[in-house]
């Protein structure tokens, strides 16, 4: 059921009216490494719009451009051409320092491992992005998030005293503390056992629903991807299709069509 | 199998191994350099200039052994044993024996050395014009001096301030290409030279020519077996017989090298050990993994030892070569400071390098075994789990040792409260070393305490950088300690080294100013003042009192706390009839009037206390030329630091010096006559200054000494600087992931840099405070012992310079390390890979 994603995904009309609805928009994003004959096209013209409150998984075989997509969409790297909008800001032409300041207020990150600073308490880890942005902590929001991720009693502990699943919950709370336009998760359960991983993914899904947050998750694991509302397939630097509410088996079938993974 | 692992580990953890490599390399360089100084003190020297023609030079032993087995070098020329000359002439292997005497003269204000003409046979000098001196008023001039005059001219040479006229009858030049340059020489007739020479003209050095077929070494061997108590010199060693200052310089080099080597090597080993443990700690995860998959603790230790052997071995081998450069640089510095002659040649055998390599590699291996014990013993599962945090606890043994050494150090610093005088200063001086080791052992704990004190306000700071820095520092006190402790050690060491010199110099100059009551200080121009010269001065109209002062040194031997002990003191010989109008030593007991001959002595309170002597007691002395004397103490005075701790009768002391001359004469004038006396004496060819012109006794030695300390300090601080930069770069490199994470969470690069700047300020401040705290007890102790003041008189400029230079260095190093650590893109550091 491969189809031309470029037209299908772009459900909302461009710009202006969508400022409250769209969380992330990529327009004709190309990323090329190197020049001349040795140039590598990592992304060959990506168009994508994700609405607020969506939970998407980006899947693709290795070398398909998942990491480049994540870096470019999250504002860690700038596209060679095209533009990236987070909320209603075009970040594709921002300079490094401004981008860093923009990211800390509008983008959240969740990684596979080494997510937390061992020297800080759980609560300090969660509020770190606010502190770096010199923003006051909204206690009510902090309490709500910490309760939501189930860490109420562990606020004053240090990361070393927590299990891997608990640490990843802290990372989720930290990614949400700034009420970002989008949260990017890179293999968020890669370091966890399957039961803990499932709990973390359920939490992510629940957060997107209850707190109206937007999550973009990059993974190569069909089981993980099946927790997302929508799975978007990437191959050879371009989107090649998507599925809504896909089961693990459907994802496996789809991926098999894309080749080695 | 192990080798494969070692190679893989080295490839994988290049950064951490580079740190160990640099630490070992620099430590070896330092140890080699010091080793060369010590070896040069034993074997180095100056080429002979004058004594280059004789096969073997024979002199007396220029040192003596004390009861406790220490060899004390003698600073005055030791006379040959009375029967030595006759015995030499009896030797079958000796073809010819030529005696030499040296008398210092002044020729138009510059020094020349006078010798008998027969001794020209020992030298490269041959007549080029005229004839040899025969009458007592005839002279042959040499070298550069020859250009100032001509055969037939009359010149004035002064001995001891007394002028005499000589007629130039010949000009000699060296037959070799190189003209002697270390001194200017003139030759008198043998009788005239002998009449002027010290010790009544007895030869101090004798040259011996071998019979054909006898090698110089064979001849030297025969001389040593045939005649006891003489020293023989052949080849380049003959320079040591010619130049007394070279022997002194060699003694100095050994003393400097070994005193400085102790501290330097201690610090070097500490740095290597702490670098190693930093490196091993950064790889705990690897070791835990190996333990988890079945490696035994012994295998882990084995692996670590092999790694260290490879890295440290390479570092040590490469570090030995620049050690020779370091030694040359120090030689140059010492020569500039006037501690060793400018032409003093270093011995350069491979022995110091080999010694340094063995020492440093052995120390590194020992440190590796100690550092590897923790990862080797740890429960692997636990290790993998807690691998991303640092352990904060110190072993109990380490803590206990540190505390005990610290307490002993503090007690030793307090020694001057119980004992008085210079001897008590040895306590605080040793205390510094104990306190340094203690601080090294307790480092992380001290840093944690400091963080509790200083960190509070920072952790409540609204600035995220300050907050993060403070929080990181608290939970990573060990990493911080690795940076702080070497800086603090450097500051502490620097303050005590420089401070001690300043305290002593300040007190000496205060005593000298207070005690010197004479109106004028009269010196003999280019040489000293003889008894006749002093008499001339005393007879000058308007002179009320003239007190000739000769300077030398005396070693006192005594029993201290049940052990035989010896101490070399500066000594002065004064006129026993002197009164307070020229010199006021601040007498406590007895009187200088009782000084009579060699068997009476006056001591400073310091020396008297050390020797446990009171007026009327007998002390055991070795004079400057090694003569043993049992002398009765007739007086005790306080101003030992300003004038010398031992005072003897002028004539008695002069007989045991190289030149037999006084250094200067203290003159008090009749009221209102000062200007006239000054003019009259100056016209008579003396050098006359007011009393402000006289330095405290030993000021020159102290200046040289403080120059040596300064050079030593620069080398040690330079080493510490390299070590600190190295440690900081290593420790910062480990934090790549932390910096990356912070950036991904929204920290700008500037914020990360500012966090590290806050951390570097903490490092600098804690190191400065700790360093000053380390230096304070010994300095207060030394100050109490020397001047009785609890507040050490150290120039604030020096203090600030030492503290600031190291602190600033740490901040620069950390800033550079942070920049280079952040070079990789944050996402590629964190990514999804562990």
Interface residues (C-beta under 8 A of the other chain):
Chain A: X67 X71 X76 X77 X96 X97 X100 X101 X103 X104 X105 X109 X111 X112 X113 X114 X115 X117 X118 X119 X120 X124 X128 X129 X131 X132 X133 X134 X158 X159 X160 X174 X178 X186 X187 X190 X191
Chain B: X385 X386 X388 X389 X462 X464 X467 X468 X471 X472 X474 X475 X476 X737 X738 X741 X742 X743 X744 X745 X746 X747 X748 X749 X750 X751 X825 X826 X827 X830 X831 X832 X833 X834
